[in-house]
Amino acid sequence: MAVSRRADYAIRMMMELARNPSDVPVPARTVGSKQGVPLEFARAIASDLASAGLLRAKRGTGGGIELSRQPCDISVYDILSAVDGSVSISTCTVDPEWCERIGTCRMHRVWKGADRYLEEYLSNVRLDALVAEPRAHTA
């Protein structure tokens, strides 16, 4: 599984919103700009996150986006699922018609097990913890 650019942008936007101390909605343009997310991507991602119940969107003057839950109640898995759909190691675990070897492939159960571990791990990484971590330093 590779993390898509869309998923990376979504996580960065959610972290930016989690850092916003006020209860005032922030324009998607502002959130995207602070995280280097192109405006059209930011709007589409915000729409996906709102549809998944992770954001609230308010239109008009004073409008914008805000978290719909506390950061401690939002996981990385929630965000990835909202923008990319299923989070999986192999296509065969989410699309049984993808491979003609389903039912006879010894690796299928291995991939399913890896999916369970991945989901469990990402479900336990919370937005508040990401925001609280010191920034990584690059050499």
GUFI-623456 format. One record per residue (C-alpha): residue number from 0; residue in one letter; x, y, z. Coordinates in nm, 3 decimals, always signed. Last residue first. Layout:
<pts>
+-----+----+---------+---------+---------+
|   i | aa |       x |       y |       z |
+-----+----+---------+---------+---------+
| NUM |  A |       X |       Y |       Z |
...
+-----+----+---------+---------+---------+
</pts>
This chain:
<pts>
+-----+----+---------+---------+---------+
|   i | aa |       x |       y |       z |
+-----+----+---------+---------+---------+
| 138 |  A |  +1.948 |  +1.566 |  +0.807 |
| 137 |  T |  +1.574 |  +1.600 |  +0.851 |
| 136 |  H |  +1.412 |  +1.693 |  +1.176 |
| 135 |  A |  +1.070 |  +1.561 |  +1.268 |
| 134 |  R |  +0.838 |  +1.811 |  +1.429 |
| 133 |  P |  +0.760 |  +1.753 |  +1.794 |
| 132 |  E |  +0.458 |  +1.532 |  +1.854 |
| 131 |  A |  +0.148 |  +1.702 |  +1.996 |
| 130 |  V |  -0.024 |  +1.738 |  +1.657 |
| 129 |  L |  +0.022 |  +1.372 |  +1.578 |
| 128 |  A |  -0.103 |  +1.270 |  +1.923 |
| 127 |  D |  -0.416 |  +1.485 |  +1.885 |
| 126 |  L |  -0.488 |  +1.327 |  +1.545 |
| 125 |  R |  -0.489 |  +0.977 |  +1.688 |
| 124 |  V |  -0.279 |  +0.679 |  +1.585 |
| 123 |  N |  -0.472 |  +0.384 |  +1.728 |
| 122 |  S |  -0.686 |  +0.329 |  +1.420 |
| 121 |  L |  -0.368 |  +0.327 |  +1.209 |
| 120 |  Y |  -0.230 |  +0.034 |  +1.411 |
| 119 |  E |  -0.552 |  -0.169 |  +1.415 |
| 118 |  E |  -0.615 |  -0.109 |  +1.045 |
| 117 |  L |  -0.259 |  -0.208 |  +0.954 |
| 116 |  Y |  -0.273 |  -0.520 |  +1.169 |
| 115 |  R |  -0.607 |  -0.624 |  +1.015 |
| 114 |  D |  -0.478 |  -0.555 |  +0.663 |
| 113 |  A |  -0.167 |  -0.765 |  +0.734 |
| 112 |  G |  -0.394 |  -1.052 |  +0.833 |
| 111 |  K |  -0.594 |  -1.017 |  +0.512 |
| 110 |  W |  -0.268 |  -1.009 |  +0.312 |
| 109 |  V |  -0.153 |  -1.331 |  +0.480 |
| 108 |  R |  -0.495 |  -1.488 |  +0.425 |
| 107 |  H |  -0.468 |  -1.414 |  +0.053 |
| 106 |  M |  -0.111 |  -1.542 |  +0.031 |
| 105 |  R |  -0.206 |  -1.909 |  +0.013 |
| 104 |  C |  -0.409 |  -1.851 |  -0.302 |
| 103 |  T |  -0.677 |  -2.112 |  -0.364 |
| 102 |  G |  -0.992 |  -1.929 |  -0.257 |
| 101 |  I |  -0.916 |  -1.620 |  -0.463 |
| 100 |  R |  -0.686 |  -1.724 |  -0.749 |
|  99 |  E |  -0.880 |  -1.544 |  -1.024 |
|  98 |  C |  -0.774 |  -1.209 |  -0.883 |
|  97 |  W |  -0.955 |  -0.874 |  -0.896 |
|  96 |  E |  -1.302 |  -1.028 |  -0.859 |
|  95 |  P |  -1.264 |  -1.055 |  -0.481 |
|  94 |  D |  -1.201 |  -0.680 |  -0.450 |
|  93 |  V |  -1.103 |  -0.570 |  -0.099 |
|  92 |  T |  -0.849 |  -0.836 |  -0.002 |
|  91 |  C |  -0.738 |  -0.893 |  -0.362 |
|  90 |  T |  -0.630 |  -0.530 |  -0.399 |
|  89 |  S |  -0.341 |  -0.590 |  -0.163 |
|  88 |  I |  -0.211 |  -0.411 |  +0.146 |
|  87 |  S |  -0.541 |  -0.244 |  +0.223 |
|  86 |  V |  -0.698 |  +0.079 |  +0.342 |
|  85 |  S |  -1.044 |  +0.096 |  +0.193 |
|  84 |  G |  -1.169 |  +0.427 |  +0.063 |
|  83 |  D |  -0.904 |  +0.683 |  -0.028 |
|  82 |  V |  -1.033 |  +1.009 |  +0.121 |
|  81 |  A |  -1.251 |  +0.901 |  +0.412 |
|  80 |  S |  -1.068 |  +0.574 |  +0.474 |
|  79 |  L |  -0.737 |  +0.756 |  +0.509 |
|  78 |  I |  -0.887 |  +1.006 |  +0.755 |
|  77 |  D |  -1.056 |  +0.746 |  +0.973 |
|  76 |  Y |  -0.740 |  +0.530 |  +0.969 |
|  75 |  V |  -0.535 |  +0.831 |  +1.085 |
|  74 |  S |  -0.766 |  +0.843 |  +1.383 |
|  73 |  I |  -1.015 |  +1.104 |  +1.498 |
|  72 |  D |  -1.157 |  +1.100 |  +1.853 |
|  71 |  C |  -0.849 |  +1.255 |  +2.018 |
|  70 |  P |  -0.878 |  +1.543 |  +1.767 |
|  69 |  Q |  -1.223 |  +1.628 |  +1.909 |
|  68 |  R |  -1.502 |  +1.580 |  +1.663 |
|  67 |  S |  -1.659 |  +1.776 |  +1.377 |
|  66 |  L |  -1.327 |  +1.940 |  +1.292 |
|  65 |  E |  -1.369 |  +2.276 |  +1.126 |
|  64 |  I |  -1.427 |  +2.408 |  +0.776 |
|  63 |  G |  -1.506 |  +2.750 |  +0.639 |
|  62 |  G |  -1.768 |  +3.016 |  +0.663 |
|  61 |  G |  -1.752 |  +3.360 |  +0.817 |
|  60 |  T |  -1.952 |  +3.491 |  +0.525 |
|  59 |  G |  -2.103 |  +3.205 |  +0.331 |
|  58 |  R |  -2.086 |  +2.830 |  +0.371 |
|  57 |  K |  -2.014 |  +2.627 |  +0.682 |
|  56 |  A |  -1.845 |  +2.289 |  +0.659 |
|  55 |  R |  -1.822 |  +2.041 |  +0.941 |
|  54 |  L |  -1.539 |  +1.793 |  +0.926 |
|  53 |  L |  -1.484 |  +1.426 |  +1.016 |
|  52 |  G |  -1.835 |  +1.312 |  +0.926 |
|  51 |  A |  -1.729 |  +1.105 |  +0.625 |
|  50 |  S |  -1.907 |  +1.347 |  +0.390 |
|  49 |  A |  -1.718 |  +1.632 |  +0.560 |
|  48 |  L |  -1.385 |  +1.458 |  +0.500 |
|  47 |  D |  -1.472 |  +1.399 |  +0.134 |
|  46 |  S |  -1.579 |  +1.763 |  +0.088 |
|  45 |  A |  -1.265 |  +1.888 |  +0.261 |
|  44 |  I |  -1.058 |  +1.671 |  +0.027 |
|  43 |  A |  -1.230 |  +1.819 |  -0.278 |
|  42 |  R |  -1.182 |  +2.176 |  -0.151 |
|  41 |  A |  -0.817 |  +2.122 |  -0.057 |
|  40 |  F |  -0.742 |  +1.950 |  -0.389 |
|  39 |  E |  -0.893 |  +2.244 |  -0.579 |
|  38 |  L |  -0.694 |  +2.489 |  -0.365 |
|  37 |  P |  -0.354 |  +2.321 |  -0.402 |
|  36 |  V |  -0.225 |  +2.185 |  -0.069 |
|  35 |  G |  +0.094 |  +2.347 |  +0.061 |
|  34 |  Q |  -0.005 |  +2.303 |  +0.425 |
|  33 |  K |  -0.073 |  +2.666 |  +0.514 |
|  32 |  S |  -0.235 |  +2.718 |  +0.173 |
|  31 |  G |  -0.469 |  +2.423 |  +0.220 |
|  30 |  V |  -0.595 |  +2.546 |  +0.555 |
|  29 |  T |  -0.637 |  +2.900 |  +0.421 |
|  28 |  R |  -0.819 |  +2.790 |  +0.104 |
|  27 |  A |  -1.037 |  +2.553 |  +0.309 |
|  26 |  P |  -1.160 |  +2.864 |  +0.493 |
|  25 |  V |  -1.130 |  +2.829 |  +0.872 |
|  24 |  P |  -1.436 |  +2.775 |  +1.091 |
|  23 |  V |  -1.422 |  +2.953 |  +1.428 |
|  22 |  D |  -1.407 |  +2.727 |  +1.731 |
|  21 |  S |  -1.067 |  +2.865 |  +1.817 |
|  20 |  P |  -0.743 |  +2.681 |  +1.893 |
|  19 |  N |  -0.664 |  +2.580 |  +1.535 |
|  18 |  R |  -0.394 |  +2.311 |  +1.578 |
|  17 |  A |  -0.651 |  +2.038 |  +1.505 |
|  16 |  L |  -0.738 |  +2.221 |  +1.183 |
|  15 |  E |  -0.376 |  +2.209 |  +1.068 |
|  14 |  M |  -0.356 |  +1.840 |  +1.161 |
|  13 |  M |  -0.668 |  +1.773 |  +0.954 |
|  12 |  M |  -0.514 |  +1.954 |  +0.657 |
|  11 |  R |  -0.190 |  +1.755 |  +0.689 |
|  10 |  I |  -0.381 |  +1.426 |  +0.709 |
|   9 |  A |  -0.589 |  +1.518 |  +0.404 |
|   8 |  Y |  -0.282 |  +1.624 |  +0.203 |
|   7 |  D |  -0.111 |  +1.291 |  +0.274 |
|   6 |  A |  -0.428 |  +1.104 |  +0.180 |
|   5 |  R |  -0.460 |  +1.295 |  -0.149 |
|   4 |  R |  -0.092 |  +1.235 |  -0.224 |
|   3 |  S |  -0.164 |  +0.867 |  -0.190 |
|   2 |  V |  -0.010 |  +0.649 |  +0.079 |
|   1 |  A |  +0.130 |  +0.342 |  -0.090 |
|   0 |  M |  +0.000 |  +0.000 |  +0.000 |
+-----+----+---------+---------+---------+
</pts>
